[in-house]
């Protein structure tokens, strides 16, 4: 049964990466990398990393299979964008979710 979970995670990750690549090619047709932050992608990254690292906080709302699948889709969407796009969003989302995880673990000591 655990193999089915891993299969779902892999399929969701691949679908998210393809969706991110298609989104970035549709939004950015130019070959130049802009240094502006896309706020929609930033929100997706923050939510994705939050769900991945802190799914235990919301386990009473969503079962872990669903929350991890959603998080992998959102993270792979941002990771799958064209080279050069999404790197600031990934870094900010990762830092915010790690800070939330650390605060949560310090509270529950």
Buried (B, 14 or more C-beta within 10 A) or exposed (E): EEEEEEEBBEEBBBBBBEBBBEBBEEEBEEEEEEEEEBEEBBEBBBBBBBBBBBBEBEEEEBEEEEBBBBBBBBBBBBBBBBEEBBBBBBEBBBEBBBEBBEEEEEEEE
